[in-house]
Amino acid sequence: MDKIVLSQTSIEITIEDYFTVALTVQGYSRVIEDKDFLHADLVRSALKNFEVKEGNIENALGKLFGLISALGYWESKIGGYMYWLKYNQELIKSGGNGMNNILEVYSHKPETGRAKINGKVRPVIRLGWGIANTGVEWAKLQPSLLNIKNATSDLPLKVYVQSHTLKRLDERIDCVSTTLSHMNFFSSFVNAKVFYDNNHHILIEHRICECKVGYFRVDIVDGIAVVRTFLFLTQSGTPEGQLLWKNTGLQKLDTKYLAIDKLSSFMSSDVNDSENIRKIFQESGCQGLLDLYSIINKFCTKHPSQSTSNLILDYLGISDHLFPEDLTDLTGCDNLSEPDKINADDCLERIS
């Protein structure tokens, strides 16, 4: 845990000790007067040794904010309860110069609704997240961001989620905690990056630790934005998945067989250590999956049980020393019919 350094003695104390003992000592030293008791001046002088360095109050408050944020996030789930904590200081009610540390815990269950999708009424849950010292922040999308132009185009759209989305997210982002997954789900709708698939469906880029891992498919239904499902980055419904298809011939069932339709398969050093495998994913716009390994590998809850790189190369029928310079020369591409072949420049434009 981070420490706070005392100015005169360079003693390190915990955040808890700072907000209890250190603040008490600081406050007491400032109100002692010589007339209060014998040798009050000596006590006041001695207490100065325990003053906190200038600027450490802000530093301590920042560290405390990080701690109470983590506590709230740890218990929060989209579709369940959202938790947040609020810290404050209050003068003691009995009088005098004392202060009480007040830490309040709040919870909120998001509102639910129903949306008619493809002719069927589906239950939906509003997307939000608890923010320490603030409260619930609700996700929203500006219609202008989605190229929606009408009389109410400046009014933000509320965002709701189908339970199907959460199931797919758990299946495909399968090696991190639900807390981290859901927190990044919400964060992806803050300053959302919008794309479109070949059928002009809205795709919101999903990022974990600022690395792209997929998209949320969104429909506009009766004046609200409904998150329909989650697509992992390599799936055929994404621009990157189509590039992967063009470059290698790997289709939906192939990616499922190779298990490269979920994050855990990329949490292995053999993927990053293989230059040829990196080339396949880099040239298909999947650099984010490679970058994420070094960031979250240590606290992943699941890793591949076999070599992902060897499995892919064997499946494509090639070896490291026979790897083609041009990815379109991979044998798998011979199996694609002309209508299936994707325009690479078009895909790269959408994912750049």
C-alpha positions in Angstrom: 0.0 0.0 0.0 1.2 3.6 -0.7 2.7 5.4 2.2 2.7 9.1 3.4 6.0 10.6 4.4 6.4 12.7 7.5 8.4 15.9 6.9 10.9 16.0 9.7 11.5 12.4 10.5 11.0 10.9 7.0 8.9 8.2 8.7 6.4 6.5 6.4 2.9 5.9 7.6 -0.2 4.2 6.1 -3.1 6.2 4.7 -5.2 5.0 7.6 -2.7 6.3 10.1 -2.5 9.6 8.2 -6.3 10.2 8.3 -6.5 9.1 12.0 -3.3 9.7 14.0 -1.5 12.2 11.8 -4.4 14.6 11.2 -5.2 14.4 14.9 -1.6 15.4 15.8 -1.6 18.1 13.3 -4.8 19.6 14.5 -3.8 19.4 18.1 -0.4 21.0 17.5 -2.1 24.1 15.9 -4.4 24.8 18.8 -2.1 24.3 21.8 -1.3 27.5 23.7 1.4 28.0 26.3 -1.2 28.7 29.0 -3.0 25.4 28.4 -0.6 23.3 30.6 2.9 23.1 31.9 5.5 22.8 29.1 2.9 23.2 26.4 5.6 24.9 24.2 7.8 21.8 24.4 4.9 19.6 23.4 4.0 21.8 20.5 7.6 21.9 19.3 7.9 18.1 19.6 4.7 17.6 17.6 6.1 19.5 14.7 8.4 16.5 14.0 5.2 14.7 12.9 3.9 17.2 10.5 3.2 16.0 7.0 5.1 17.4 4.0 3.4 20.2 2.1 1.2 18.9 -0.7 0.8 15.5 1.0 -2.8 16.3 2.0 -3.7 16.4 -1.7 -1.6 13.3 -2.3 -3.3 11.4 0.6 -6.7 12.4 -0.7 -5.8 11.2 -4.1 -4.7 7.8 -2.7 -7.8 7.6 -0.6 -9.9 8.3 -3.7 -8.2 5.4 -5.5 -8.9 3.1 -2.6 -12.5 3.9 -2.2 -13.0 3.8 -6.0 -11.6 0.3 -6.1 -13.8 -0.8 -3.2 -16.9 0.3 -5.0 -15.8 -1.1 -8.4 -15.0 -4.5 -6.8 -18.6 -5.1 -5.8 -20.3 -3.5 -8.8 -21.8 -5.3 -11.7 -23.8 -4.2 -14.7 -27.3 -5.6 -14.2 -26.7 -5.9 -10.5 -26.0 -3.3 -7.9 -23.6 -0.4 -8.4 -21.6 0.7 -5.3 -19.7 3.8 -4.5 -18.2 5.4 -1.4 -18.1 9.0 -0.4 -15.5 10.5 2.0 -16.0 13.7 4.0 -14.7 15.4 7.2 -17.0 16.9 9.8 -16.5 18.9 12.9 -17.3 16.9 16.0 -20.7 17.8 17.3 -19.6 18.0 20.9 -17.7 21.2 20.2 -14.0 21.8 20.3 -11.5 21.5 17.4 -11.9 17.8 16.6 -12.8 16.4 13.2 -14.5 13.1 12.3 -13.7 11.1 9.2 -17.0 10.1 7.5 -17.0 7.3 4.9 -20.4 6.6 3.5 -21.3 3.6 1.3 -24.1 3.9 -1.3 -25.7 1.3 -3.6 -28.1 1.6 -6.5 -29.8 -0.9 -8.7 -30.3 0.5 -12.2 -33.7 0.9 -13.8 -34.9 -1.7 -16.2 -37.2 -1.4 -19.2 -38.5 -3.2 -22.2 -37.6 -2.6 -25.9 -39.1 -4.0 -29.0 -36.3 -5.6 -31.0 -37.0 -7.4 -34.3 -40.7 -7.6 -33.4 -40.1 -9.1 -29.9 -40.2 -7.2 -26.6 -37.0 -7.7 -24.7 -36.0 -6.7 -21.1 -33.1 -4.2 -21.0 -31.0 -2.7 -18.2 -29.8 0.9 -18.1 -26.0 1.2 -18.4 -24.2 3.2 -15.6 -21.4 3.0 -13.1 -20.9 4.2 -9.5 -18.2 6.9 -9.2 -16.5 7.5 -5.8 -17.5 10.8 -4.1 -20.0 11.5 -7.0 -22.6 8.9 -7.4 -24.0 7.1 -10.4 -22.9 8.2 -13.8 -25.1 7.1 -16.7 -23.9 6.2 -20.1 -25.2 8.3 -23.0 -24.6 8.7 -26.7 -25.0 11.9 -28.6 -27.2 11.5 -31.7 -24.8 13.7 -33.7 -22.1 11.2 -33.0 -24.3 8.5 -34.6 -25.1 10.8 -37.6 -28.7 11.1 -36.3 -30.2 14.4 -37.4 -33.7 15.5 -36.2 -35.3 18.1 -34.0 -34.0 16.5 -30.8 -30.5 15.6 -32.1 -28.8 17.5 -29.3 -30.5 15.4 -26.6 -28.3 12.5 -25.5 -29.7 9.0 -25.8 -29.9 6.8 -22.7 -28.0 3.5 -23.1 -29.6 0.2 -22.2 -28.1 -3.3 -22.3 -29.6 -6.7 -23.2 -28.7 -9.6 -20.9 -27.5 -11.4 -24.0 -24.7 -8.8 -24.2 -23.4 -9.6 -20.8 -23.4 -13.3 -21.5 -21.4 -12.8 -24.7 -19.0 -10.5 -22.9 -18.3 -13.1 -20.2 -17.7 -15.8 -22.8 -15.4 -13.8 -24.9 -13.5 -11.6 -22.3 -13.0 -14.8 -20.4 -9.8 -14.2 -18.5 -10.4 -11.1 -16.4 -12.6 -10.4 -13.4 -16.2 -9.5 -14.0 -15.5 -6.2 -12.2 -12.7 -5.2 -14.7 -14.7 -6.4 -17.6 -17.9 -4.4 -16.6 -15.9 -1.3 -15.6 -14.3 -1.2 -19.1 -17.7 -1.9 -20.7 -19.0 1.4 -19.2 -15.7 3.2 -19.9 -16.1 2.4 -23.6 -19.2 4.5 -23.7 -17.5 7.5 -22.2 -16.1 9.4 -25.3 -17.3 6.5 -27.4 -15.6 5.6 -30.7 -18.2 4.8 -33.3 -17.9 2.5 -36.3 -20.2 0.7 -38.7 -20.3 -2.7 -40.2 -21.1 -3.6 -43.8 -24.8 -3.6 -42.9 -24.5 -0.1 -41.4 -25.0 -1.4 -37.9 -23.6 0.8 -35.1 -20.4 -0.6 -33.5 -19.0 1.0 -30.3 -15.3 0.2 -29.9 -14.6 -1.8 -26.6 -11.3 -1.1 -25.0 -9.5 -2.7 -22.0 -6.7 -0.6 -20.6 -6.9 1.5 -23.9 -6.4 -1.6 -26.0 -9.1 -2.5 -28.6 -10.6 -5.9 -27.9 -13.9 -5.8 -29.8 -17.2 -3.9 -30.4 -20.6 -3.5 -28.9 -23.4 -3.7 -31.5 -25.9 -1.0 -30.8 -29.4 -0.4 -32.2 -31.5 2.8 -31.8 -35.0 1.7 -30.6 -37.8 4.1 -29.7 -35.4 6.9 -28.8 -32.9 4.9 -26.7 -29.6 3.1 -27.6 -29.8 -0.6 -26.9 -26.6 -2.7 -26.7 -27.5 -5.9 -28.5 -24.4 -8.0 -28.2 -20.6 -8.0 -27.9 -18.3 -9.0 -30.8 -14.7 -10.1 -30.1 -12.2 -8.4 -32.3 -11.5 -11.4 -34.5 -15.1 -12.3 -35.1 -16.5 -12.1 -38.7 -18.9 -9.3 -37.8 -16.1 -6.8 -37.2 -13.9 -5.0 -39.7 -10.8 -6.7 -38.2 -12.5 -10.1 -38.4 -13.2 -9.5 -42.1 -9.5 -8.6 -42.6 -8.5 -11.7 -40.8 -10.8 -13.7 -43.1 -9.4 -12.0 -46.2 -5.8 -12.6 -45.1 -6.0 -16.1 -43.9 -9.3 -17.6 -45.0 -10.3 -18.2 -41.4 -14.1 -18.1 -41.1 -16.5 -18.2 -38.1 -16.2 -21.9 -37.3 -12.4 -21.8 -37.8 -11.9 -19.0 -35.3 -14.1 -20.9 -32.9 -12.1 -24.1 -33.3 -8.8 -22.3 -32.8 -10.4 -20.5 -29.8 -9.2 -17.1 -31.1 -12.7 -15.7 -30.6 -11.9 -15.1 -26.9 -9.3 -13.1 -25.0 -7.6 -15.9 -23.0 -6.1 -17.4 -26.2 -4.0 -14.3 -26.5 -2.8 -14.4 -23.0 0.2 -16.5 -23.9 3.8 -15.5 -24.6 3.9 -17.8 -27.6 1.5 -15.6 -29.5 3.7 -12.5 -28.9 7.0 -14.4 -29.4 6.0 -15.7 -32.9 6.8 -13.1 -35.5 4.6 -14.8 -38.1 1.6 -15.0 -35.8 2.1 -11.4 -34.8 2.1 -10.5 -38.5 -1.2 -12.2 -39.1 -2.9 -10.3 -36.3 -1.1 -7.0 -36.8 -2.0 -6.9 -40.5 -5.6 -7.7 -39.6 -5.9 -4.7 -37.3 -5.7 -6.8 -34.0 -2.6 -5.1 -32.5 -4.6 -4.3 -29.3 -4.9 -8.0 -28.5 -1.1 -8.3 -28.6 -0.5 -5.2 -26.6 -2.9 -6.2 -23.9 -0.8 -9.3 -23.0 2.0 -7.4 -21.4 -0.5 -5.2 -19.4 -2.9 -7.8 -17.9 -1.2 -11.1 -18.2 -0.1 -11.3 -14.6 -3.6 -11.0 -13.2 -5.5 -13.0 -15.8 -7.7 -15.8 -14.5 -7.3 -18.0 -17.5 -4.6 -18.9 -20.0 -4.6 -21.2 -23.0 -3.9 -24.9 -22.3 -1.9 -25.3 -25.6 0.3 -23.3 -27.9 -2.0 -20.9 -29.8 0.6 -20.0 -32.4 1.4 -23.7 -33.3 -2.2 -24.5 -33.5 -2.9 -21.7 -35.9 0.1 -22.4 -38.1 -0.7 -26.2 -38.2 -4.3 -25.4 -39.0 -3.3 -23.1 -41.9 -0.9 -25.8 -43.1 2.2 -23.7 -43.0 5.4 -23.6 -41.0 7.6 -20.7 -39.8 10.2 -21.2 -42.5 7.6 -21.4 -45.3 5.5 -18.4 -44.1 4.6 -16.2 -47.1 5.5 -12.5 -47.4 2.1 -11.7 -48.7 -0.6 -13.0 -46.3 -3.1 -13.4 -49.2 -0.8 -16.3 -50.3 -1.9 -18.3 -47.3 -3.6 -21.5 -48.5 -6.8 -20.8 -46.6 -7.6 -17.9 -49.0 -8.0 -20.2 -51.9 -11.2 -21.5 -50.2 -12.9 -18.1 -50.4 -15.5 -17.4 -53.1 -15.3 -14.0 -54.9 -18.4 -12.6 -53.0 -16.7 -13.4 -49.7 -13.5 -11.6 -50.4 -13.3 -8.3 -48.5 -11.8 -5.1 -49.8 -8.8 -4.6 -47.5 -8.5 -0.9 -48.0 -12.2 -0.5 -47.1 -11.7 -2.4 -43.8 -8.6 -0.5 -42.9 -10.4 2.7 -43.4 -13.0 1.7 -40.9 -10.6 0.6 -38.2 -8.0 3.3 -38.5 
